[in-house]
Amino acid sequence: MSLYSISEQQAEKVAREFLQQQYSMIMVEKTFLEDEERVWVVEVLASLYDDKRKINVKVNARTGSILGWQ
């Protein structure tokens, strides 16, 4: 049985839905798995009007819950 229940695509969807609460445009740039922490890190470029920023969203690879973002 796999330690990871959440696929890369599911982690990206979770991150997009989370960020859509505050940002209008969201583009996933990169997604990778931190094995030792069992966490998907989804790097996105998000914008609201002229404010563009790169945001990393950490998603639990087993449950799909948001662990944090910056």
MARMI-565778 format. One record per residue: x, y, z of N, C-alpha, C, O, CB in turn; residue number from 1. Coordinates in nm, 3 decimals. Glycine has a CB too. Layout:
# residues N
<<X; Y; Z>; <X; Y; Z>; <X; Y; Z>; <X; Y; Z>; <X; Y; Z>; NUM>
...
# end
This chain:
# residues 70
<<0.084; -0.119; 0.000>; <0.000; 0.000; 0.000>; <0.088; 0.125; 0.000>; <0.187; 0.132; 0.073>; <-0.095; 0.000; 0.122>; 1>
<<0.053; 0.219; -0.080>; <0.131; 0.343; -0.092>; <0.111; 0.432; 0.030>; <0.004; 0.436; 0.090>; <0.091; 0.418; -0.220>; 2>
<<0.218; 0.504; 0.065>; <0.210; 0.601; 0.175>; <0.136; 0.727; 0.132>; <0.092; 0.806; 0.215>; <0.350; 0.636; 0.225>; 3>
<<0.123; 0.744; 0.000>; <0.065; 0.867; -0.053>; <-0.070; 0.839; -0.117>; <-0.077; 0.769; -0.218>; <0.161; 0.932; -0.155>; 4>
<<-0.175; 0.892; -0.060>; <-0.310; 0.873; -0.112>; <-0.346; 0.981; -0.214>; <-0.434; 0.961; -0.298>; <-0.411; 0.872; 0.002>; 5>
<<-0.279; 1.094; -0.206>; <-0.310; 1.209; -0.290>; <-0.210; 1.214; -0.406>; <-0.089; 1.216; -0.384>; <-0.306; 1.341; -0.208>; 6>
<<-0.261; 1.217; -0.528>; <-0.174; 1.226; -0.646>; <-0.125; 1.369; -0.665>; <-0.174; 1.462; -0.601>; <-0.249; 1.176; -0.773>; 7>
<<-0.030; 1.385; -0.754>; <0.022; 1.518; -0.787>; <-0.090; 1.609; -0.838>; <-0.100; 1.725; -0.798>; <0.134; 1.508; -0.892>; 8>
<<-0.175; 1.555; -0.926>; <-0.285; 1.634; -0.982>; <-0.385; 1.674; -0.873>; <-0.438; 1.785; -0.875>; <-0.355; 1.556; -1.093>; 9>
<<-0.412; 1.583; -0.780>; <-0.504; 1.616; -0.671>; <-0.446; 1.724; -0.580>; <-0.519; 1.813; -0.535>; <-0.537; 1.490; -0.589>; 10>
<<-0.316; 1.717; -0.554>; <-0.251; 1.819; -0.471>; <-0.258; 1.956; -0.540>; <-0.281; 2.057; -0.474>; <-0.103; 1.781; -0.444>; 11>
<<-0.238; 1.959; -0.671>; <-0.248; 2.085; -0.746>; <-0.390; 2.141; -0.739>; <-0.408; 2.262; -0.725>; <-0.206; 2.064; -0.893>; 12>
<<-0.489; 2.053; -0.749>; <-0.629; 2.097; -0.741>; <-0.659; 2.157; -0.604>; <-0.724; 2.260; -0.594>; <-0.724; 1.979; -0.770>; 13>
<<-0.612; 2.091; -0.498>; <-0.633; 2.141; -0.362>; <-0.571; 2.280; -0.347>; <-0.633; 2.371; -0.293>; <-0.572; 2.043; -0.257>; 14>
<<-0.448; 2.296; -0.397>; <-0.378; 2.425; -0.387>; <-0.451; 2.534; -0.465>; <-0.469; 2.645; -0.416>; <-0.233; 2.412; -0.438>; 15>
<<-0.495; 2.501; -0.588>; <-0.568; 2.599; -0.670>; <-0.697; 2.643; -0.602>; <-0.727; 2.762; -0.594>; <-0.599; 2.541; -0.809>; 16>
<<-0.774; 2.546; -0.553>; <-0.901; 2.580; -0.488>; <-0.879; 2.665; -0.363>; <-0.958; 2.755; -0.334>; <-0.977; 2.452; -0.451>; 17>
<<-0.773; 2.636; -0.290>; <-0.740; 2.714; -0.170>; <-0.705; 2.858; -0.208>; <-0.755; 2.952; -0.145>; <-0.623; 2.649; -0.095>; 18>
<<-0.620; 2.876; -0.309>; <-0.575; 3.010; -0.346>; <-0.681; 3.090; -0.419>; <-0.677; 3.213; -0.417>; <-0.452; 3.001; -0.431>; 19>
<<-0.776; 3.023; -0.484>; <-0.881; 3.095; -0.557>; <-0.971; 3.176; -0.464>; <-1.048; 3.260; -0.510>; <-0.965; 2.997; -0.636>; 20>
<<-0.960; 3.153; -0.336>; <-1.037; 3.231; -0.239>; <-0.987; 3.376; -0.233>; <-1.062; 3.466; -0.197>; <-1.029; 3.168; -0.101>; 21>
<<-0.859; 3.398; -0.270>; <-0.802; 3.532; -0.260>; <-0.739; 3.583; -0.389>; <-0.718; 3.704; -0.403>; <-0.699; 3.534; -0.154>; 22>
<<-0.710; 3.494; -0.484>; <-0.641; 3.535; -0.606>; <-0.726; 3.501; -0.728>; <-0.799; 3.402; -0.728>; <-0.503; 3.467; -0.616>; 23>
<<-0.715; 3.585; -0.831>; <-0.797; 3.564; -0.950>; <-0.730; 3.474; -1.053>; <-0.798; 3.395; -1.119>; <-0.830; 3.697; -1.013>; 24>
<<-0.601; 3.482; -1.068>; <-0.528; 3.402; -1.167>; <-0.427; 3.316; -1.095>; <-0.348; 3.365; -1.015>; <-0.458; 3.493; -1.273>; 25>
<<-0.429; 3.187; -1.125>; <-0.337; 3.094; -1.059>; <-0.280; 3.001; -1.164>; <-0.354; 2.937; -1.239>; <-0.408; 3.014; -0.946>; 26>
<<-0.147; 2.994; -1.170>; <-0.080; 2.904; -1.263>; <0.020; 2.818; -1.186>; <0.111; 2.870; -1.121>; <-0.009; 2.984; -1.377>; 27>
<<0.002; 2.687; -1.192>; <0.094; 2.596; -1.126>; <0.224; 2.593; -1.206>; <0.222; 2.568; -1.327>; <0.033; 2.453; -1.112>; 28>
<<0.336; 2.618; -1.140>; <0.466; 2.616; -1.206>; <0.538; 2.484; -1.185>; <0.602; 2.432; -1.276>; <0.551; 2.730; -1.156>; 29>
<<0.528; 2.429; -1.064>; <0.602; 2.307; -1.033>; <0.539; 2.241; -0.911>; <0.493; 2.308; -0.819>; <0.753; 2.337; -1.008>; 30>
<<0.537; 2.108; -0.912>; <0.489; 2.031; -0.798>; <0.589; 1.921; -0.769>; <0.632; 1.849; -0.860>; <0.346; 1.971; -0.824>; 31>
<<0.627; 1.908; -0.643>; <0.722; 1.802; -0.607>; <0.690; 1.748; -0.470>; <0.621; 1.812; -0.390>; <0.867; 1.853; -0.612>; 32>
<<0.740; 1.629; -0.444>; <0.712; 1.559; -0.319>; <0.834; 1.565; -0.230>; <0.945; 1.530; -0.271>; <0.671; 1.414; -0.345>; 33>
<<0.813; 1.609; -0.106>; <0.919; 1.604; -0.004>; <0.898; 1.473; 0.071>; <0.815; 1.465; 0.161>; <0.914; 1.731; 0.093>; 34>
<<0.976; 1.371; 0.034>; <0.955; 1.236; 0.088>; <0.965; 1.228; 0.239>; <0.880; 1.166; 0.303>; <1.055; 1.142; 0.028>; 35>
<<1.067; 1.289; 0.295>; <1.086; 1.276; 0.439>; <0.970; 1.337; 0.519>; <0.946; 1.299; 0.634>; <1.216; 1.341; 0.481>; 36>
<<0.900; 1.431; 0.459>; <0.788; 1.495; 0.529>; <0.653; 1.447; 0.479>; <0.549; 1.481; 0.536>; <0.798; 1.646; 0.513>; 37>
<<0.653; 1.368; 0.372>; <0.529; 1.321; 0.310>; <0.436; 1.438; 0.276>; <0.318; 1.440; 0.311>; <0.456; 1.222; 0.403>; 38>
<<0.495; 1.533; 0.206>; <0.424; 1.657; 0.174>; <0.443; 1.689; 0.026>; <0.555; 1.685; -0.026>; <0.474; 1.774; 0.262>; 39>
<<0.333; 1.721; -0.042>; <0.341; 1.778; -0.176>; <0.365; 1.928; -0.161>; <0.297; 1.994; -0.083>; <0.212; 1.747; -0.260>; 40>
<<0.460; 1.980; -0.236>; <0.482; 2.125; -0.241>; <0.439; 2.170; -0.381>; <0.495; 2.125; -0.481>; <0.633; 2.164; -0.211>; 41>
<<0.341; 2.257; -0.386>; <0.289; 2.308; -0.512>; <0.332; 2.453; -0.525>; <0.289; 2.539; -0.447>; <0.132; 2.293; -0.521>; 42>
<<0.418; 2.481; -0.623>; <0.464; 2.618; -0.648>; <0.373; 2.680; -0.753>; <0.357; 2.626; -0.862>; <0.614; 2.622; -0.695>; 43>
<<0.313; 2.793; -0.718>; <0.220; 2.858; -0.811>; <0.256; 3.006; -0.828>; <0.317; 3.067; -0.740>; <0.076; 2.844; -0.761>; 44>
<<0.216; 3.059; -0.941>; <0.223; 3.203; -0.965>; <0.079; 3.252; -0.956>; <-0.005; 3.213; -1.036>; <0.290; 3.238; -1.106>; 45>
<<0.053; 3.337; -0.859>; <-0.084; 3.386; -0.835>; <-0.087; 3.537; -0.852>; <0.011; 3.606; -0.822>; <-0.133; 3.346; -0.693>; 46>
<<-0.200; 3.587; -0.899>; <-0.210; 3.732; -0.915>; <-0.350; 3.780; -0.879>; <-0.449; 3.709; -0.892>; <-0.176; 3.773; -1.059>; 47>
<<-0.352; 3.903; -0.832>; <-0.475; 3.974; -0.804>; <-0.453; 4.115; -0.855>; <-0.377; 4.193; -0.797>; <-0.512; 3.972; -0.649>; 48>
<<-0.519; 4.148; -0.965>; <-0.497; 4.273; -1.036>; <-0.351; 4.280; -1.080>; <-0.308; 4.194; -1.157>; <-0.535; 4.396; -0.946>; 49>
<<-0.273; 4.378; -1.035>; <-0.133; 4.390; -1.077>; <-0.037; 4.326; -0.979>; <0.084; 4.326; -1.002>; <-0.097; 4.536; -1.094>; 50>
<<-0.087; 4.271; -0.872>; <-0.004; 4.208; -0.769>; <0.020; 4.062; -0.804>; <-0.070; 3.979; -0.791>; <-0.070; 4.221; -0.629>; 51>
<<0.142; 4.030; -0.848>; <0.178; 3.892; -0.882>; <0.278; 3.841; -0.779>; <0.370; 3.913; -0.739>; <0.237; 3.881; -1.026>; 52>
<<0.259; 3.718; -0.738>; <0.353; 3.661; -0.641>; <0.363; 3.511; -0.658>; <0.270; 3.444; -0.704>; <0.310; 3.694; -0.498>; 53>
<<0.480; 3.459; -0.621>; <0.502; 3.315; -0.621>; <0.467; 3.264; -0.482>; <0.513; 3.318; -0.381>; <0.651; 3.280; -0.660>; 54>
<<0.386; 3.159; -0.477>; <0.340; 3.103; -0.350>; <0.365; 2.953; -0.349>; <0.338; 2.884; -0.447>; <0.190; 3.134; -0.327>; 55>
<<0.416; 2.903; -0.238>; <0.431; 2.760; -0.217>; <0.321; 2.713; -0.123>; <0.306; 2.766; -0.013>; <0.573; 2.725; -0.161>; 56>
<<0.245; 2.615; -0.167>; <0.140; 2.557; -0.084>; <0.183; 2.415; -0.049>; <0.217; 2.336; -0.138>; <0.000; 2.558; -0.157>; 57>
<<0.181; 2.382; 0.080>; <0.216; 2.247; 0.125>; <0.088; 2.169; 0.152>; <0.001; 2.213; 0.227>; <0.306; 2.253; 0.253>; 58>
<<0.080; 2.051; 0.088>; <-0.038; 1.966; 0.098>; <0.003; 1.831; 0.155>; <0.097; 1.768; 0.104>; <-0.107; 1.950; -0.041>; 59>
<<-0.065; 1.785; 0.259>; <-0.038; 1.654; 0.318>; <-0.064; 1.548; 0.211>; <-0.173; 1.541; 0.155>; <-0.126; 1.629; 0.445>; 60>
<<0.037; 1.464; 0.184>; <0.027; 1.364; 0.077>; <-0.064; 1.248; 0.113>; <-0.101; 1.169; 0.025>; <0.164; 1.312; 0.045>; 61>
<<-0.100; 1.235; 0.237>; <-0.190; 1.127; 0.279>; <-0.335; 1.171; 0.290>; <-0.426; 1.097; 0.254>; <-0.145; 1.070; 0.412>; 62>
<<-0.357; 1.294; 0.339>; <-0.494; 1.339; 0.365>; <-0.545; 1.444; 0.267>; <-0.666; 1.460; 0.250>; <-0.503; 1.394; 0.504>; 63>
<<-0.453; 1.516; 0.202>; <-0.492; 1.623; 0.111>; <-0.521; 1.754; 0.180>; <-0.569; 1.848; 0.116>; <-0.612; 1.581; 0.035>; 64>
<<-0.492; 1.763; 0.309>; <-0.518; 1.889; 0.381>; <-0.402; 1.987; 0.360>; <-0.288; 1.947; 0.340>; <-0.538; 1.861; 0.532>; 65>
<<-0.435; 2.115; 0.366>; <-0.335; 2.221; 0.354>; <-0.257; 2.227; 0.485>; <-0.315; 2.240; 0.592>; <-0.401; 2.360; 0.321>; 66>
<<-0.124; 2.218; 0.473>; <-0.038; 2.226; 0.592>; <0.016; 2.366; 0.613>; <0.051; 2.404; 0.725>; <0.077; 2.128; 0.579>; 67>
<<0.022; 2.443; 0.505>; <0.072; 2.579; 0.515>; <0.097; 2.638; 0.378>; <0.092; 2.568; 0.277>; <0.200; 2.583; 0.598>; 68>
<<0.123; 2.767; 0.376>; <0.155; 2.835; 0.251>; <0.234; 2.960; 0.282>; <0.225; 3.017; 0.391>; <0.026; 2.871; 0.172>; 69>
<<0.314; 3.001; 0.184>; <0.395; 3.123; 0.199>; <0.428; 3.180; 0.064>; <0.496; 3.283; 0.055>; <0.523; 3.094; 0.277>; 70>
# end
